[in-house]
Amino acid sequence: MHIGFVGLGVMGRPMALNLLRGGHQLALWARRPETLAPLLAAGAVGCATPAAVGQRSEVVFTMLTAGADTMLTAGADVERVTLGLDGLVDGLAAASLLVDMSTIAPEMARSLARRLDARGIDMLDAPVSGGSQAAAAASLAIMVGGQAAVFDRARPLLALLGKTIVHVGDNGAGQVAKACNQMIMVGAIQAVAEALHFSATAGADPVKVRQALAGGSAASRVLEIMGGRMVDRDFTAGVEARLHHKDYGILMAEAHRLGVPLPLAAQVWQQLNALMAMGGGASDTSSLLRVLEATRGAAR
């Protein structure tokens, strides 16, 4: 197929490569042209504008992330690339398909789908979980919102990107599922940070405590990976904390709109806010441990 891809960052670049390896022709546009090089070398074609990508494509994937100095703007970026000046919509033909794999607000996903539908263009919101390693290994978990027939059409392409592919419901439902994923995952990171901080303060070796917990009912992937970073004091970003902060902002705004109480998530949101205030946005989210340590130090 003729496929377009916009958003060639840490996640998007390996995903685009997997579509190329699946035998498809790929047209690309990037905000940072230097990110195009490895894909052009692999046979993709670069375009001057998103509209040019749309002209060459039956299906376009977007995977956009807010910039380092912005807050809650991934949805605005998707909207701009899709519907703005020289946007995808200026090139996409009727009956073409946009698959947005960014993490944006559910209501933004629904709004984009409505506006594209008015032009005869289909849309799926299909955010992912698994990180850059899963993106490279094509083992992402993909949560999809949109019409069932459109999902069936896109599924062979999604299968080149992930292993767990679930059609959650209509447009926006994929983003709701992603918000739930982030709520649970970052909540678990905070729980691990509190457990390891408590163990150290109470006189037990956090390395040994983590080892003991890994063999019991508290075992989890978060304890293994994020807990490992905490005990190793390695806060180099796997996923930058600012991105989880952005995702939690989407979650809490949606909860506020719906009037849904999320008491635990609200506490985690405040810890993420504190981490941002400490300048930890570019660090790994496991650095939530540092917020606890700084709070205890200030209380002394």
BELDATA-V729649 format. One record per run of one state. SS is the DSSP state (alpha for helix, beta for strand, coil for the rest). FROM is the first residue (numbers start at 0). TO is the last residue. If there is no record, write none. Layout:
# BELDATA-V729649
{{SS:FROM:TO} {SS:FROM:TO}}
This chain:
# BELDATA-V729649
{{coil:0:0} {beta:1:5} {coil:6:10} {alpha:11:20} {coil:21:23} {beta:24:28} {coil:29:31} {alpha:32:40} {coil:41:43} {beta:44:45} {coil:46:48} {alpha:49:54} {coil:55:57} {beta:58:61} {coil:62:72} {alpha:73:82} {coil:83:86} {alpha:87:89} {coil:90:95} {beta:96:99} {coil:100:104} {alpha:105:116} {coil:117:120} {beta:121:128} {coil:129:129} {alpha:130:136} {coil:137:138} {beta:139:144} {coil:145:146} {alpha:147:157} {coil:158:160} {beta:161:168} {coil:169:171} {alpha:172:200} {coil:201:204} {alpha:205:213} {coil:214:219} {alpha:220:231} {coil:232:238} {beta:239:239} {alpha:240:257} {coil:258:261} {alpha:262:276} {coil:277:282} {beta:283:283} {alpha:284:298} {coil:299:299}}
